Amino acid sequence: MLERFKKLYDLKKKADSMKKEMESIHVDFEDRGVKIRIRGDQHFEEVIIDGRRDERLRDAVNKAIKESQKKAAKKMQGRMEDLGF
């Protein structure tokens, strides 16, 4: 039992490290008057449309992504339990 907790702890440490690494990646994209700055963890930092910053769109997209990640994590948690974690 203790070994299982150690594995989970190590997995959590690795996941946290990967998360920080993904947060440090930045991608700037521009197409037809739309500029987007997004991090590697899929967090939109900036959305500019025709030269105007659109914080409402940025916030809405970030909330939608967060909800989809929660649902995916919940599904993955069920799968991990099936595997004995």
C-alpha positions as CSV (number, residue, x, y, z in Angstrom):
1,M,0.0,0.0,0.0
2,L,2.8,2.4,0.9
3,E,4.5,1.7,-2.5
4,R,1.3,2.7,-4.3
5,F,1.2,6.0,-2.5
6,K,4.9,6.6,-3.3
7,K,4.2,5.9,-7.0
8,L,1.3,8.4,-6.9
9,Y,3.4,11.0,-5.2
10,D,6.2,10.6,-7.8
11,L,3.6,10.8,-10.6
12,K,2.2,14.0,-9.1
13,K,5.7,15.5,-8.8
14,K,6.3,14.7,-12.5
15,A,2.9,16.1,-13.6
16,D,3.6,19.3,-11.7
17,S,7.0,19.6,-13.3
18,M,5.5,19.1,-16.7
19,K,2.8,21.6,-16.0
20,K,5.4,24.3,-15.2
21,E,7.3,23.5,-18.3
22,M,4.2,23.8,-20.4
23,E,3.3,27.1,-18.8
24,S,6.7,28.5,-19.9
25,I,6.1,27.8,-23.6
26,H,4.5,30.8,-25.5
27,V,3.2,30.8,-29.0
28,D,2.2,33.9,-30.9
29,F,-0.2,33.4,-33.8
30,E,-1.6,35.9,-36.2
31,D,-4.1,35.5,-39.0
32,R,-6.4,38.0,-40.8
33,G,-6.3,40.6,-38.1
34,V,-6.5,38.2,-35.2
35,K,-3.5,37.9,-32.9
36,I,-3.3,35.3,-30.2
37,R,-0.8,34.6,-27.5
38,I,-1.2,31.1,-26.0
39,R,0.9,29.1,-23.5
40,G,1.8,25.5,-23.9
41,D,-0.8,24.5,-21.3
42,Q,-3.5,25.9,-23.6
43,H,-4.1,29.1,-21.6
44,F,-4.8,32.1,-23.8
45,E,-2.9,35.1,-22.5
46,E,-4.0,37.6,-25.1
47,V,-6.5,37.9,-27.9
48,I,-6.4,40.9,-30.2
49,I,-8.9,41.4,-33.0
50,D,-8.3,44.2,-35.5
51,G,-6.0,45.9,-33.1
52,R,-8.4,45.8,-30.1
53,R,-7.7,43.6,-27.1
54,D,-10.7,41.3,-26.4
55,E,-10.5,40.2,-22.8
56,R,-14.1,38.8,-22.8
57,L,-13.3,36.4,-25.6
58,R,-9.9,35.4,-23.9
59,D,-11.7,34.8,-20.6
60,A,-14.5,32.8,-22.2
61,V,-12.1,30.6,-24.2
62,N,-10.0,30.0,-21.1
63,K,-13.0,29.0,-19.0
64,A,-14.2,26.6,-21.8
65,I,-10.7,25.0,-22.0
66,K,-10.6,24.7,-18.2
67,E,-14.0,22.9,-18.1
68,S,-13.0,20.5,-20.9
69,Q,-9.7,19.7,-19.0
70,K,-11.7,19.0,-15.8
71,K,-14.0,16.6,-17.7
72,A,-11.0,14.9,-19.4
73,A,-9.2,14.6,-16.0
74,K,-12.3,13.1,-14.4
75,K,-12.5,10.5,-17.2
76,M,-8.7,9.8,-16.9
77,Q,-9.1,9.4,-13.1
78,G,-11.7,6.6,-13.7
79,R,-9.3,4.9,-16.1
80,M,-6.4,5.2,-13.7
81,E,-8.6,3.5,-11.0
82,D,-9.3,0.7,-13.5
83,L,-5.6,0.2,-13.9
84,G,-5.2,-0.1,-10.1
85,F,-3.8,3.4,-9.3
